[in-house]
Amino acid sequence: MSIHDWFKRKKETQYPAYARERLDIPGNLWVKCYKCNEAIFARDLEANLKVCPKCNYHFKLSSAERIEQILDAKSFKVINSHIKSTDFLNFVDSKSYTQRIESTLLKSALSDAINTGTGKIEGYDVAIGAMDFSFMGGSMGSVVGEKIARLIELAIEKKFPVIIFSSSGGARMQEGIMSLMQMAKTSAALGRLRENRLPYISVLTDPTTGGTSASYAMLGDINIAEPGALICFAGPRVIEQTIRQKLPPGFQRSEYLLEHGMLDLVCQRDKMKETLTKLLKWFSRQEVGIPKQ
């Protein structure tokens, strides 16, 4: 018996024929949880609003899924969907920024990393923005800043409260200083919203980092986060490498921020619409303009 036959025989003994056969299971039926590694039936995950029933891990949602979960049926009216990014700096890394935009647009139904519009939550009119991490990591470029500013201007005109769901890796490096200017631009727009006595509710989801967290994401009259969301400017790995110390458990997660006074509430996804409705109802009783139509 050759050495090749010996190894072949040993392998067959360890792994019987029935175990070696390929399992003919259709794709996309099961999803593996990133936190607990449990296999979840995809239909069950969808029914549970993309929250792991085993460990409560909140999976990322697309902007369309977020809007569908929060707003009343057929109430959403999209605005400024025609605005698209341009490569005004002729930025090139491994490939040009123009190529990155084009490839992302082909894979996505979005024009950029945020979807904005108006809608209703249990009858209350709102101006709403939902970021989409699938579009270049939810990075904030000039288009994201412009769409948020225009959303706020519309809210001031119509006397609507503003709700923004953030999910972002920070400022878009391919746009250089122009992306950083969006921090000031959105913050100034929110200042005008406050002058007009209109509420702003910020909902931070996993992850909300960089320039996004350093501007409009943390400027809400009410700051809410989903459980376990990473919320920070610089990530924990960068901080540990800088200060050369181990960070405490759960550092920069939503529960840690709530405990240290940087958030007002950590809310389960299945309670989010109910919570927002209560807040809108409360604000409507104050000296702000939130008519229920």
N, C-alpha and C positions, 0 to 999 in steps of 0.2 A: 504494500500500500504506500503510495506516494504521500509526501507531506501535504500536498494540495487536497488529496482525498481525505486525509485524516481531519484537516480543519473543516472541510465540507460536512463530513459525518458528524463532527462535534457540534457544528452550528445547527444541523437538522435535529439533533437530539435535544439541544437547549430550546429551540424554537420550533414546535410542531407545525405541520403544514397548515392547520386551520388558523394558527396564530399569524402565520406569515402572509396569508391572503390579504389583499388590499380590501379595506372596508369600503363598500360602495355607498357612501353617505353623501347626499346632495350638499353642495356648499351653502354657506350662509345660514345654516340651521342652528348652529351653536356659536356662542360668543364666550371667550375666556375673559374672566374678570382680571383687570390689571393688578388689583390689590390682593385678593384672596386666591387667585388662580383657579377658581371654580368655573366649571363649564355651565353656562346658562342657556336655556332654550331661547333663541332669538325672539320668538313671539312673546314669551313671558317677560323678557327684558323690555320690549316695546310697551307691553301692557302696564309695566311698572314704571313708566316714564324714564326708561334708561337708567334706573337705579338698581344696583345689584341687590337682590333679595337676601343674599347671604351676609354681606359685610357692609351694606349701605354705601358702597362706592358710587359716586355720581359720575356717570360717563358724560363725555362732551356731547353737546347738542349743536346741530346746525342752527343758523339764524331762523330758518323756516320752521324747524321743529319747535324752537323756543317761542316764536310768535304764535304758532298754532296752539301751544299749551296754555299760553297766558291770555290771549285776546278772545273775545266772544267770536263765535263762528261767523265767517264772512264779513267781519267788520274792518279788516286791515286794508288800508289804502297806501300803497307804496309811493314814496316821493324820491326825487333826485336819483333814480336808478340809472340815468344816462351818463352820470359823471364817471370818468375813467382816468386812471393814472397815466402819466406820460414820463418818459425818461429825459427830463430836462437837464440832467447832469451828465448824460452819456456814461452812466456808471457801469463798470464791468468788473466782475470777480471771476468765478469759474465760467460764467456766461453773462451776457449783457442783461441789464434790467428790463429792456424791451422784450427779450426772449422769455424772461421769467413771467412778466405780466401776461404775455400771449399764451404761454403754456398753462398758467393758472386759470385764465379766462376760459380756455377750452375745457378744463376739468370741472369748472364751477358754473353755476347758473347766476352767480353774483357779478357785479361790476367792480366790487372792492370788498374790503374786510368788514363792512358793516351794512346792515339792511335797515333803512329808516322809513317811517311812515306814521300814519295816525290810525287809531282804532278805538275800541271800547273794551273796558273790563267791567263786567257786570253792569253795563249801561253807562259807566263813567268814561267820558272822552279823555284820551291820552295821546301824547306824542311819544312815540316809542322808537328806540334804536336797539338792535341786537347784533353784537359782533359775532363773526364767524371765524373760528380758529383755523378752519381748513383753507382759508384764503391767505397764503403766505404767513401762517402762524398768527393770524389776527393782528398783524403789525399795523401801527398807526402811521399812515403817510398823509400827504396833503389832501387826498380825497376823503379819508376818514374824518379829518378835522373839519373840512368844508361841509360834509354831510351833517355832522353833529351841529355845527354852527347854524346851518340852514334849518335844521330840525328845531333848534331852540328859537330861532327867529319866527318860525311858523307857530310855535307854541305861544309865544308872546302875542302874536297877532290874533290867535284864536282863543287865548286865555285857557290853554290846556296845560296840565302838569306834564312833566317830562320824566320818562323812565328809560334808563339805559342799562342793558345787560352787557357787561364787559367780559371779554375772553381774549387776551392779547399777550404776545411776547414782548411788547414794548414798541418803541419808535422804529420806523422802517429805515434801516441804515442806508439803503440804496438812494434815499432822497436827502441824506445829509442834514444840514441845518434846517431845511424846509420842513422835515418831519418833526424836529424839535420845536419849531415855531408853533406847531399845532397845540402844544401844551398851553402856551399863552393864549392862543386864539380861542380854544374851547373854554378855558377858565374865564376869559373876559366875557364870553357869551353867557356863561352861567351867572356871572355877576349881574348882567342885564336882566336875566330871568328873576333873580332874587329881588332886584329893584322893583320889578313889576309884581312882587308878592305871589309868585307862582312856584309851587313846590317841585323839587327835583329828587327823585328816588333812584339811587344807584345800586345795582345788583351786581356783585362781583362773583364770577364763577372761575373755575379752574382752567387755566391759570390767568391771573391778572397781574402783570409785571411791568417793569421798566417805566417808560414815559407815560403809559396809560394810567398806571397806579399813582403816578406822581402828578396827575392832573385831574381830569374830570371823573375818573373812577372813584376817587376818595373825597369828592367835593359835594356829595349828596347831603340834602337836609336829613335824609335817612340813608344810612349805608347798611345794606343787607348782603350776606354772603351765603353761598351754598356750603354744606358741610365738607370739610376736608380740602377746601380750595386753597391753592397756593397763591398768596397775595403778598407782593413784595416789590422793591425796586431792583435790587441785585439779588440773585438767587443764593440759597444757603451754601452751595458749593463754593461760589466766588467769595462769600464772606469768610468761610472757614479757611480758605487759602490765604486771605488777606490778613486776618487777625491771628491765624495759626492756633485756633482754639476750637474745640468741639461745641457745637450749638446745642441748646436744650431740645428734648424731644418735642416734635410738633411745632417747632419754631417756624413762623411765617405761614402757618396754616390758619384757616378762618377762626377756629376755636381759640387759638392762642391770641389772635388779634382782638377777639371779643373780650377775652379775659383781661387784656391790657388796654381796653378803652378805645380801640381804633375802629370798632364796628358797633352798630346798634343792635344787630340781630343776626343769628345764624338760622337759616330757614330751610327745612326739608323741601325738596322739589314738589312733592304732592301738596304742600301747604302754601306754595308761593302765590298762586292766584288768590287764594282766600286772604292771605296776609296783605297783598297789595290792595285788595278791595277794602279791607278794614282801614288801611292808611289813607286811601282816597276818600273814604267816607269821613274820616276824622278831619282831613284837610278841608273838605267841603264845608264843614261846620265852622271853620276859622275864617279869618278875613282874607280869603284867597278866592280866586275865581275858578271854581270847578263845578260848573253846572252839570247836573245829571239829566240827560235828554232821553 
